[in-house]
Amino acid sequence: MKISFVYSPIARKIGAGMAVLLSLLLTLSCVQKKETDTRMQEVIAVHDSVMPKMGQIGQLISQLKPLVDSTANGTRYQDAITDLEQANTAMMDWMQGFGDRFDYAEIQEGKTLSPQKSEWLDEEMVKVKEMARAMNESIAQAESLLKNNEASE
């Protein structure tokens, strides 16, 4: 007895529809992964753009400390030191918090993020941009004060 399977036109349409649906789901999954990878790379890029300035913060603090006194200018130097120290702390706190939320595979290898972690990544972008702004502004302010001090001597 020979059994042969003959697909009805309806079965063929269902099979073709399933193939299209599977292809669409796979494509959407890849697009979402690429978007997450790109967002993670953007967050890391902001961090990487200001991380080298950590040494500069220490140098500026060292240059400003001898200028601190009880005069109006002296308190401006102390304010600049405080801003630099706060920017340094912001960087350290951000790195700690980011490392607590994401693991190596998510950060470096593009591991797919859960919906919760995807939301966290959006939050981290806001935080890292604020940290970078604070660092850049405190450095610019300190450099300006030091330049004005040199010009007045």
N, C-alpha and C positions, 0 to 999 in steps of 0.2 A: 504494500500500500504506500503510495507516494503522497506526501503532504506538501502542499505548496501554499505559501502565504501570498495572498494578493492584497495589496493595500488599496483600500477604497480611497476615492478622492478626498473624503473628509479626513481620513487618517493622514494622508500626505499633507494636507493643509495644516493639520495640528502639528505634525512633525516639523514642517517648515516654520511655523509660527514659534515653536519652542526653540528652534535653532536661532531665529532672529532675536528672540527674547534673551537667550543665553548670551549671545554675542553683545547685545546692548548692555546687559548687566556687567559683563566683563569689561567693556569699554568704560562704563561709568565708574567702575571700581578703580581702574587705572587712572582715570582723570582725577578722582578724589585723592588718590595716593600722591599723584604728581603735585596737586595743589597743596597738600599737607607738607610734602617734601620742600616745596618752594617756600612756604610760610616758615618752616623751621629754619631753612637756610637764611631767610631774611632776618629772623630774630638773631641768629648766630652772627650774621654779618654786622648788625648794629653793635653787638657786644665786641666783636673783633676790631671794629673801627676805633673804639675808645680804650680797649684793654692796654695797648701800648703806652697810653698816656698816664698809666698808674705811676710809673717812675717819675714822670714830669711833675706830678702832684707832690711827691715827696721832695723833689728838688725845690719846687716853689715854696713849700712850707719852710724848708731850711733857709731859703733866702729872705723870707718875710719875718721870721722869728726875731732876728736881731733888731728889726725896725719897730717892734711893738713897744710902745710906752704909753704914758697917760695922756698924751696930747690927742687932738682930734685925728691927726694923721696916724698916730700910733694905734688908735682904736680901729681905724679903717683897715690897717694891716692885720689886726687881730680878727676882724670880721672876715677878711679874705681867707685867713688860715682856717677859720671855722667852716667856711663854705667849702674849701678844699677837703677838709677832713670829712665833712658830711657827704661829699661826692665820692670819696674813697669808700666810706661806709656803705653808701648806696650800691656801689659796684660789688662789694663783698656780699652784702645781703642779697642782691639780685642773683648772683652766681649760686649762693647757697639755696635759695628758694627754687631756682630753676632746676638745680640738680636734685632737689627733693621731689620735684614733680615729674621729671622725665629721666629715663634711664639711657645708658650709652647707646643701645640699639635704636632708640627713638631719635636721639640727637644726631648720631653719626652714621647710622646705617639705613635710615628711612623707614624704620619699623612703623607699621600702620598704627595710628593713634585711635584710642577709643573716642566716642563722642565727647566724653567729659574732658579728656586730655586735649582734644581739638579746641574746646572752649578755653581751656587753660592757656593754650598756645596763643590765642587771640589776646588774652589778658597779659601774657608775658611780653607781647609786642608793645603794648602800651607802656608797661613797666620799663622795658629796656630802653625805649625811646626817651622816657622821662629821665632815666639814669644818665644816658648819654648827654642829654641837654644840660643836666646839672653839672656834669663833669666839664663839658666844653665851656659853659658860662663861667664856672669858677676859675678855670684855667685862664680864660681871656681876661677876667677881672684882675686876677693876681698879676698877670703879665703887664697889664696896663698900669697898675699901681707901681710895680717895680720900674717900668720905663719912665713914669713921671718922677719917681724918686731919683733916678739917675740924671734926668734932665735938670732937676732942681739943685743938684750938687755942684 
